[in-house]
C-alpha cells in the first residue's frame, strides 16, 4: 500500500531543500496550505479538558464551598543532564515528539479506516482503485510537510508508528505491497540510516520518549 510507503519511508528519504520566495501570491498560498495541514492534524492530538473547572458548589450559611476538578498530574524523577549537549538533545526530542506524534496517529487512523472500507468491498479492482485514490489525496495534502522533516524525525516517526499501529513499518508495507516491495523499501531506508523494522521499546530504548509523550498529552510540556 503506497499510502504506508509514503508516510513510513518518504519522509525518511527526503531532503529539506529551501527555495527563495519570489512570488507573494505563491507564498500566501503556501502559508494557507500549511495552516490547513495543522488544522487537520489537530484531529489526531489529544483534546485536553480545561486546566480546571467548577463542577459543583454548596452554600453553607454565608460560605460557599466549591468543588474543582483538575487534569491528571504526572510526576517523574527529575532528569539530571551530564552535559549541555545531552540537555539540548532532550529538548529536541520534546520538539520532535510534538511534531511527529500526530502524523503517527494519522497513519494508524488511515490504516484503520482503509481496512474498514475495504472490508465492505468484494471486488479486488475496487479495492485497488480505493487505495490509489487515498494515496493520491494524502500525497496532495501532506507531501511538503513530511519532506520538510529531518531524518531524525523520520526515524522517530517509524518507531511511533509501531507504537500506534502495534506493527512495524516493514510489516505494514509487506502486508499491503508484498514482500518484494517491503524488501526494496527497507534497502532504500538503510541507505539513509533508517530501519523500517524498528520497534518501539517502551521499557528501554524509548523510555524517555514515552515519558515525553505522557507529559505532552497531559499539557505539562
N, C-alpha and C positions, 0 to 999 in steps of 0.2 A: 504494500500500500504506500504510494508515494507521498501521501499525507504524512505518514510517520517519518519517511525518509527526510522530508523537508524539515520537520521540526527537530528530528534527532540528529541529523547529520549536517544538513545545510549550514546551520549557524556555526558548527564546529570548523567547517572548512572555508568559511568566508573571510575575506579581508575587509578591514574597516578603512575604506577609501573615502576621503572627504574632498569634495569638489568645491570650487568657488561659486558663490551665489552671484549670478549676473542678471537675473530676471526677478523683479519684485513679485509679480503675479505668481510665478512658479514657486517662489519662496513661501508665499502665503498659502498656496495650495498644499505645499509640503507640511507646513505647520498644522493646518487643519486636518490633514490625514493622520499625523502623529497624535493629535488630540483625540481623534476618533478611536485610534488603537488603544489609547489609555482608557478611554471610556468603556471600551469593550472588555478590557482586562479587569476592570473594577468588578465585573460579574464573578470573576474567579478568585477574588480576595475575600477574606473573612469579614462579614458585616458585624462590626463590634457594636454593642449597645452603648448608650451614653455613659460617661465616666461614673455618674451617679444619678439616681432618680428617686424621688419621693414616691413610695408606693402605698403608704398608709400613714395616717396620723390619728391621734386620740387626744381629746381635750379633757383635762382633769382640773376642774376649778379654773384658775387663771393660767394654768400651764398647758402647753400643747406639746405633746410628745410625737416626734417624727420617726418613722422607720425608713431608713435608706438602704438601698441595695447597691453594691459595688461590683465591678468586674473582679474576676479571679486575679489574684496577685501571685506571681511565681517568684520564688526565692532560690537562687543558686549560690553556691560558694563563690566569693569574688575571684575574678580572674587575676592572676599575677603574671604580668608580662616580664620576660627576662631581657627584652631589648625593645627599642623603639620600632625596629623592623617587625617584630612579632605583633606589637600593638597595631601597627598600620595594616598588617595582614588581616587581623581580626575585624577591623572596621571596613576593610574592603569586602570581607565575607558578608558582613551585615548588609552592605550596599548591594552585593550581588544576589543575595537571597531575596531581598525586596524586589529586585528587578526580574529574577528568573522564576520564582515560585508560581506567580500567576500563569506563566506560559506552561509550566509543567502540569498545572491543574487543567489548563485548557486542553492539552493533549489528552489527558485522561477523559475529559468530558467529550471530546471529539470522537475518541475511540468508542466510548460507551454509546453515544448517540448513533454512530455509524453501525455498530453491531445491532442495536435495537431496530434500526431502519432496515438493515439487510435481512434480519430475521423474518421480516414480512414479505421478502422477495423470494420467488421461486425460480426466476429466470437469471442465469449467470450473466447474460448480456446486460440486463437491467442493473445488476449489482456493479458491474464494471463501469457502466455509464454514471452511476451514482457516485462511485469513488472518484472518478475522473473529474466530475463537476465539483465535488467537495474540495479536491486538491486545488483546482483552479481558483476557487473563491479564497482559500487560505493563502495561496501564493499572492494573490492580488492585494490582500489586506495586510499581511504580516511580513512579507519578504524583506522590506527595507529595515524594519526594526530588528529582525533576527540577524540579518547580516551585519548590523552595527554592533552586535555583541562581541565581546572579546573571546579569545579561545578558552580562557579560564571559565568564563561564564557559560560557554558551550559545554565544557566538561561537567560543570555543576548541574546544568540542565539535564544532561544524560542521567546523572545519579538521582536527581529529584523526580525524573520521570519514572524511574524504577520504584521510588518511594510512593508515588501517587498511583501508578498503574499495577504495582505488585508483579512486574516483569521487566526484564531488561530491554533496552532499545533494540539490541540484536534479536531478542526473542520476538519482539513485535514485528520487526521487518521480515523475519523468517516466516512468521505466520501469514502475513498479508502479501508478501512478494516472493516467498520461496527461499530455499537455502542458498541458491546461487547469488541472488541479489544481496542477501544478508552477508555473504562472504565477501562480495565485491565492496560493499559499503564499509565493512569492517576494515578491509585493507586500506581503503582511502582514508578512513578516520585515523588509522595508525600512523599514516604519514604526517599527520598534524598533531601527534602526541595524544590522541584521544582513544577511548576504548568503548565501543558500543555494548560490550558485555559487562561494563562496570555496574556494580550493585551498590545500593545504599546500605551502609554499615552503621546502623543507629547506635550500636553499643561500643564501637571502637573508632574507626577512621572518621566517621561523620557525626560523632557525639556532639562536638561543638556546633556543627551546623543545625542539628536537631534542637539544641538549646536556643540558638538564634531564632529559629522558626517559631518556637514556643513563645519567646519574648516579643517577637514581631507581631504575632497573631493576638497577643494579649495587650498590644498597644504600649508595651514597656520599652520598645526600641524604635 
